[in-house]
């Protein structure tokens, strides 16, 4: 089982996760196992990595 993580620095929509998702799909990661965040890299808090 593979797990993927994609992140962009801006939440305003000017940056997209599409290329990262495509690369994760090509690597064999299932869509439901890709976690993502749209937040600055200066912040340590990563809500996309927290258990649901």
PERAKA-V957972 format. One record per pair of residues at least 24 apart in sequence whose C-alpha atoms are under 6 Angstrom apart, sorted by the first residue. I is the first residue (numbers start at 0). J is the second residue. If there is no record, write none. Layout:
i: [I & I]
j: [J & J]
This chain:
i: [1 & 2 & 3 & 4 & 4 & 4 & 5 & 6 & 6 & 6 & 7 & 8 & 8 & 8 & 9 & 9 & 10]
j: [28 & 32 & 33 & 33 & 34 & 35 & 35 & 35 & 36 & 37 & 37 & 37 & 38 & 39 & 37 & 38 & 37]
